[in-house]
């Protein structure tokens, strides 16, 4: 008797690495210049065009963690300094700040967007505070204008961790085209990938040379030669530097991904709207207040009661549907147990409620249907009330008619 095949597992992430991406990588390998080179510069220039930068510059790195670390080094963070950060983000950002010698101060988030709360930030400022690290959760922009006002008032710098928000806009402006210093991620599971990679965007052209030195061993005159696929054999080392530049093969992959970035973003917006339409009237699920217009969603997150989340994850796993948790509260990690912190009641609540569902390019109707039906089947017959998390009612979003 024949056995019905099990459906393929649905991962939380699946990067697009189709033939045009593989061809780009192959061409870069065959060219023979594998380190930082002309393709690295071309990728930076392509990012500047996409982000609609006017006078701002992009410096690529081998990860967003290193981009954040270089941003901290650039503004002179060191021992005795404090950086106010949301606890609710991936620990890479906290580690990047800690690596400078500065201390992390944990701040609460807003319940509506799960991004850093400006009022909570200002309450934590002391004479040791040197910077604010803001995070654009899920692709939703944080309240950067208010954070910049706080920074200006107290003489602080603002480092925006926009790892989730490449392609998002705030009041019509691309993330990265305003504010102070912005860092992006092009890691394996981000909206576009260079396999591993990141970038720093700075408003000050004088920062570019410093960032070039910081990312490549403190060498003063290496980048221009490498951008011509050459080596400079005579140079000076002018500062403590690191080795975190972006090589030619990752840059080639990034350039090929940029050819598809608008399509990737449109995909993700459409799938998020389809999820919203399926979950809007499901008792027990809290959605974000957005129609996804102008948002480049990196992940799709719902909030559920803390006492049912594990059961929901197990239910979906039984159906071959992977889930994730973005994020744990970093203030609970042993390494940061002694870190100063404000009230974190929102953080403590949402870390037990958030659940990430699959979202990646070119999801099929069948995949979307399996995820939505899997979630709906779990909540069928349950009586958990909506609105229990204190969020506003969802605005209606247009349904997605086609998912390919």
C-alpha positions as CSV (number, residue, x, y, z in Angstrom):
1,X,0.0,0.0,0.0
2,X,1.4,3.4,-0.9
3,X,2.1,5.9,1.8
4,X,1.2,9.5,1.5
5,X,4.3,11.7,1.4
6,X,4.7,14.0,4.4
7,X,4.6,17.7,3.4
8,X,7.9,19.5,3.3
9,X,8.9,21.3,6.4
10,X,8.4,25.1,6.4
11,X,11.3,27.0,7.9
12,X,11.1,30.3,9.6
13,X,13.7,31.6,7.1
14,X,14.8,30.6,3.6
15,X,17.1,33.0,1.7
16,X,16.7,33.3,-2.0
17,X,19.9,31.9,-3.7
18,X,18.6,31.3,-7.2
19,X,20.6,30.9,-10.4
20,X,21.3,34.6,-10.8
21,X,22.8,34.8,-7.3
22,X,24.9,31.7,-7.9
23,X,26.1,33.1,-11.2
24,X,27.2,36.3,-9.5
25,X,29.2,34.4,-6.9
26,X,30.7,32.1,-9.5
27,X,31.8,35.1,-11.6
28,X,33.4,36.8,-8.6
29,X,35.3,33.6,-7.7
30,X,36.5,33.2,-11.3
31,X,37.7,36.8,-11.4
32,X,40.2,35.8,-8.7
33,X,40.1,38.9,-6.5
34,X,38.4,37.5,-3.4
35,X,39.2,40.1,-0.8
36,X,37.7,43.6,-0.5
37,X,37.8,45.1,-4.0
38,X,35.9,46.9,-6.7
39,X,32.8,44.9,-6.1
40,X,32.8,45.9,-2.5
41,X,32.8,49.6,-3.5
42,X,30.1,48.9,-6.1
43,X,27.9,47.3,-3.5
44,X,28.3,50.4,-1.2
45,X,27.4,52.7,-4.1
46,X,24.3,50.6,-4.9
47,X,23.2,50.9,-1.2
48,X,23.7,54.6,-1.3
49,X,21.4,54.9,-4.4
50,X,18.8,52.6,-2.9
51,X,18.7,54.4,0.4
52,X,18.4,57.8,-1.4
53,X,21.4,59.2,0.5
54,X,22.1,62.9,0.1
55,X,25.7,63.5,1.4
56,X,25.6,60.4,3.6
57,X,28.0,57.6,2.9
58,X,28.0,53.8,3.3
59,X,30.9,51.7,4.6
60,X,30.3,47.9,4.2
61,X,31.4,45.4,6.9
62,X,31.3,41.6,7.3
63,X,28.4,41.7,9.7
64,X,25.9,44.1,11.3
65,X,27.5,43.2,14.7
66,X,30.8,44.6,13.4
67,X,29.0,47.6,11.9
68,X,27.5,48.4,15.3
69,X,30.9,47.8,17.0
70,X,32.6,50.2,14.5
71,X,29.9,52.8,15.1
72,X,30.6,52.6,18.9
73,X,34.4,52.9,18.2
74,X,33.7,55.8,15.8
75,X,31.9,57.9,18.5
76,X,34.6,57.1,21.1
77,X,32.8,54.8,23.4
78,X,35.0,53.3,26.2
79,X,35.2,52.3,29.8
80,X,33.1,54.5,32.1
81,X,30.6,55.3,29.3
82,X,27.0,54.1,29.2
83,X,24.8,53.2,26.2
84,X,21.0,53.1,26.7
85,X,19.7,50.1,24.7
86,X,16.4,48.1,24.5
87,X,16.7,44.8,26.3
88,X,14.3,43.4,23.7
89,X,16.7,42.8,20.8
90,X,19.2,40.2,19.8
91,X,22.3,40.2,22.0
92,X,24.6,41.0,19.1
93,X,23.9,44.7,19.6
94,X,24.6,44.6,23.3
95,X,27.8,42.7,22.7
96,X,28.9,45.2,20.1
97,X,28.5,48.0,22.6
98,X,30.1,46.0,25.5
99,X,33.1,45.3,23.3
100,X,34.0,49.0,23.3
101,X,34.3,48.9,27.0
102,X,31.1,50.9,27.6
103,X,28.3,49.6,29.9
104,X,24.9,48.7,28.6
105,X,21.9,50.2,30.3
106,X,18.6,48.4,29.6
107,X,15.5,50.4,28.6
108,X,11.9,49.3,28.1
109,X,10.0,49.3,24.8
110,X,6.6,50.6,23.6
111,X,3.8,48.0,23.6
112,X,2.6,49.0,20.1
113,X,5.8,48.7,18.1
114,X,8.1,46.9,20.5
115,X,10.7,49.5,19.7
116,X,12.6,51.5,22.3
117,X,10.4,54.0,24.3
118,X,11.8,57.5,24.1
119,X,10.3,58.5,27.4
120,X,12.0,55.6,29.1
121,X,15.2,56.5,27.4
122,X,15.2,60.1,28.8
123,X,14.5,58.8,32.3
124,X,17.7,56.8,32.2
125,X,20.1,59.5,31.0
126,X,22.9,60.3,33.5
127,X,26.2,62.2,33.2
128,X,27.8,58.8,32.1
129,X,25.4,58.4,29.2
130,X,27.1,58.8,25.8
131,X,24.8,57.1,23.3
132,X,21.4,55.6,22.6
133,X,21.2,52.4,20.6
134,X,17.7,52.2,18.9
135,X,16.4,49.1,17.2
136,X,13.7,49.0,14.4
137,X,11.9,45.8,15.4
138,X,10.5,43.7,12.6
139,X,11.0,46.6,10.1
140,X,8.8,49.1,11.9
141,X,10.6,52.4,12.3
142,X,11.4,53.5,15.9
143,X,10.6,57.1,16.9
144,X,13.9,58.5,15.6
145,X,12.9,62.1,15.5
146,X,12.1,62.0,19.3
147,X,15.2,60.1,20.1
148,X,17.3,62.7,18.2
149,X,15.7,65.5,20.2
150,X,16.7,63.7,23.4
151,X,20.2,63.2,22.1
152,X,20.5,66.8,21.1
153,X,19.3,67.9,24.5
154,X,21.8,65.8,26.4
155,X,24.7,65.9,23.9
156,X,24.4,62.2,23.0
157,X,24.9,60.1,19.8
158,X,22.3,57.8,18.4
159,X,23.2,54.5,16.8
160,X,20.3,53.0,14.9
161,X,20.3,49.2,14.6
162,X,18.3,48.8,11.5
163,X,19.1,45.1,10.9
164,X,15.4,44.5,10.5
165,X,14.5,47.6,8.5
166,X,16.5,47.6,5.2
167,X,14.0,49.1,2.8
168,X,11.6,50.5,5.3
169,X,10.5,54.1,5.3
170,X,9.5,56.6,8.0
171,X,7.4,59.6,7.0
172,X,8.4,58.9,3.4
173,X,12.1,58.8,4.2
174,X,14.2,55.6,3.8
175,X,15.6,54.3,7.0
176,X,19.3,55.3,6.9
177,X,18.7,58.6,5.1
178,X,18.2,60.6,8.4
179,X,19.2,60.4,12.0
180,X,22.8,60.0,13.2
181,X,24.5,56.6,12.5
182,X,22.6,53.7,11.0
183,X,23.7,50.1,10.8
184,X,22.2,47.4,8.5
185,X,22.5,43.6,8.3
186,X,22.9,41.5,5.2
187,X,23.2,38.2,7.1
188,X,21.9,34.8,5.8
189,X,18.3,35.4,6.8
190,X,17.8,39.1,6.2
191,X,15.8,40.8,3.4
192,X,18.8,40.7,1.2
193,X,21.9,38.7,2.0
194,X,25.6,38.8,1.3
195,X,25.8,35.5,3.2
196,X,27.3,37.5,6.0
197,X,27.6,41.2,5.9
198,X,26.6,44.6,7.2
199,X,27.0,48.3,6.6
200,X,27.4,51.6,8.5
201,X,25.7,54.8,7.2
202,X,27.1,58.0,8.5
203,X,26.0,61.6,7.9
204,X,29.5,63.0,8.4
205,X,31.9,62.5,5.4
206,X,34.8,62.9,7.8
207,X,33.8,59.6,9.4
208,X,34.4,57.6,6.2
209,X,38.2,57.6,6.4
210,X,38.0,56.7,10.1
211,X,35.6,53.8,9.4
212,X,37.9,52.6,6.6
213,X,40.8,52.5,9.0
214,X,38.8,50.9,11.8
215,X,37.4,48.1,9.6
216,X,40.9,47.2,8.1
217,X,43.5,47.0,10.9
218,X,43.9,50.7,11.3
219,X,45.7,51.0,8.0
220,X,45.6,54.6,6.6
221,X,45.8,54.0,2.8
222,X,44.5,50.6,2.0
223,X,40.9,51.0,0.9
224,X,41.4,53.1,-2.2
225,X,43.9,50.6,-3.6
226,X,41.7,47.6,-2.8
227,X,38.8,49.3,-4.5
228,X,40.9,49.1,-7.7
229,X,41.6,45.4,-7.0
230,X,45.2,46.3,-6.0
231,X,47.4,46.1,-2.9
232,X,49.2,49.0,-1.3
233,X,52.5,47.7,0.0
234,X,53.6,50.9,1.8
235,X,51.2,52.2,4.5
236,X,51.0,53.5,8.0
237,X,48.9,52.1,10.9
238,X,47.3,55.1,12.6
239,X,44.8,53.6,15.1
240,X,43.6,50.4,16.7
241,X,41.8,48.6,13.9
242,X,39.9,45.4,13.3
243,X,39.4,43.0,10.4
244,X,35.8,43.3,9.3
245,X,35.6,44.4,5.7
246,X,33.3,42.9,3.1
247,X,35.0,40.7,0.5
248,X,34.3,40.6,-3.3
249,X,32.3,37.3,-3.3
250,X,29.8,38.5,-0.7
251,X,29.6,41.9,-2.4
252,X,28.8,40.2,-5.7
253,X,26.0,38.2,-4.1
254,X,24.8,41.5,-2.5
255,X,24.7,43.2,-5.9
256,X,22.7,40.4,-7.4
257,X,20.3,40.5,-4.4
258,X,19.9,44.2,-4.9
259,X,18.5,43.5,-8.4
260,X,15.6,41.7,-6.7
261,X,15.2,43.8,-3.5
262,X,12.0,45.5,-4.6
263,X,10.5,42.2,-5.4
264,X,11.6,40.7,-2.1
265,X,10.0,43.6,-0.2
266,X,6.8,43.4,-2.2
267,X,6.6,39.6,-1.5
268,X,7.0,40.1,2.2
269,X,4.5,42.9,2.4
270,X,1.9,40.7,0.5
271,X,2.5,37.7,2.8
272,X,2.2,39.8,5.9
273,X,-1.1,41.2,4.7
274,X,-2.3,37.7,3.9
275,X,-1.4,36.6,7.4
276,X,-3.1,39.6,8.9
277,X,-6.3,38.9,7.0
278,X,-6.3,35.3,8.2
279,X,-5.6,36.1,11.9
280,X,-7.5,39.4,12.3
281,X,-10.6,37.7,13.8
282,X,-8.9,34.9,15.6
283,X,-9.4,35.2,19.4
284,X,-6.2,35.0,21.2
285,X,-3.9,36.6,18.6
286,X,-2.6,40.2,18.8
287,X,-1.4,41.8,15.6
288,X,0.7,45.0,14.9
289,X,-1.1,48.2,14.0
290,X,0.2,48.5,10.4
291,X,-1.0,47.9,6.9
292,X,2.7,47.3,5.9
293,X,2.8,50.2,3.4
294,X,6.3,51.6,3.4
295,X,7.5,48.8,5.7
296,X,10.0,46.2,4.6
297,X,9.2,43.4,7.0
298,X,12.1,41.2,8.0
299,X,10.0,38.8,10.1
300,X,6.3,38.3,10.9
301,X,5.4,38.2,14.5
302,X,2.2,37.6,16.4
303,X,1.6,37.9,20.1
304,X,-0.3,35.3,22.1
305,X,-0.9,34.6,25.7
306,X,2.2,33.4,27.5
307,X,0.5,30.3,28.8
308,X,-0.4,29.0,25.3
309,X,2.7,29.9,23.3
310,X,4.7,26.7,23.9
311,X,1.6,24.6,23.0
312,X,1.1,26.6,19.8
313,X,4.8,26.1,18.9
314,X,4.4,22.4,19.5
315,X,1.2,22.2,17.5
316,X,2.9,23.9,14.5
317,X,5.9,21.8,14.8
318,X,3.7,18.7,14.5
319,X,2.5,20.1,11.2
320,X,6.0,20.7,9.9
321,X,5.9,24.5,10.5
322,X,8.9,26.0,12.2
323,X,8.5,29.0,14.5
324,X,10.9,31.3,16.4
325,X,11.1,33.8,19.3
326,X,12.3,37.3,18.6
327,X,13.5,38.1,21.3
328,X,14.5,37.1,24.8
329,X,15.2,39.9,27.3
330,X,18.9,40.4,27.4
331,X,18.7,41.7,31.0
332,X,18.1,38.1,32.0
333,X,21.4,36.9,30.6
334,X,24.1,36.1,33.2
335,X,26.6,38.3,31.4
336,X,24.4,41.4,31.9
337,X,23.0,40.5,35.3
338,X,24.7,43.6,37.0
339,X,23.8,46.0,34.2
340,X,21.8,49.1,35.2
341,X,18.2,49.1,34.0
342,X,14.9,50.9,34.1
343,X,11.5,49.5,34.5
344,X,11.2,46.6,32.0
345,X,7.6,45.5,32.6
346,X,6.7,45.7,28.9
347,X,9.8,43.8,27.9
348,X,9.2,41.1,30.5
349,X,5.6,40.6,29.3
350,X,6.2,40.6,25.5
351,X,9.2,38.2,25.6
352,X,6.7,35.6,26.8
353,X,4.2,36.4,24.1
354,X,6.0,37.0,20.8
355,X,6.0,34.2,18.2
356,X,7.7,34.4,14.8
357,X,6.0,32.7,11.8
358,X,7.7,31.7,8.5
359,X,8.4,34.6,6.2
360,X,10.7,34.5,3.2
361,X,10.8,35.3,-0.6
362,X,8.6,33.5,-3.0
363,X,6.3,31.6,-0.6
364,X,3.6,29.6,-2.4
365,X,-0.1,29.8,-1.8
366,X,0.2,26.3,-0.3
367,X,2.8,27.4,2.2
368,X,0.8,30.5,3.3
369,X,-2.3,28.3,3.6
370,X,-0.5,25.6,5.7
371,X,0.8,28.3,8.1
372,X,-2.5,30.1,8.4
373,X,-4.6,27.0,8.8
374,X,-2.2,25.6,11.3
375,X,-2.5,28.6,13.5
376,X,-6.2,28.8,13.1
377,X,-6.7,25.2,13.9
378,X,-4.9,25.6,17.2
379,X,-7.2,28.5,18.3
380,X,-10.4,26.9,17.1
381,X,-12.7,26.6,20.1
382,X,-10.5,28.6,22.4
383,X,-12.0,31.6,24.2
384,X,-9.0,33.7,24.9
385,X,-10.0,37.4,24.5
386,X,-8.4,39.9,22.1
387,X,-6.8,43.1,23.3
388,X,-5.5,41.6,26.5
389,X,-2.0,43.1,25.8
390,X,-3.0,46.7,25.8
391,X,-2.5,47.3,22.1
392,X,-4.8,49.3,19.9
393,X,-7.3,47.6,17.6
394,X,-5.9,46.5,14.2
395,X,-6.5,48.7,11.2
396,X,-8.0,46.7,8.3
397,X,-5.5,45.8,5.7
398,X,-6.1,44.9,2.1
399,X,-6.2,41.2,1.5
400,X,-3.6,39.6,-0.8
401,X,-5.2,38.2,-3.8
402,X,-2.1,36.4,-5.2
403,X,0.8,35.1,-3.3
404,X,3.3,34.6,-6.1
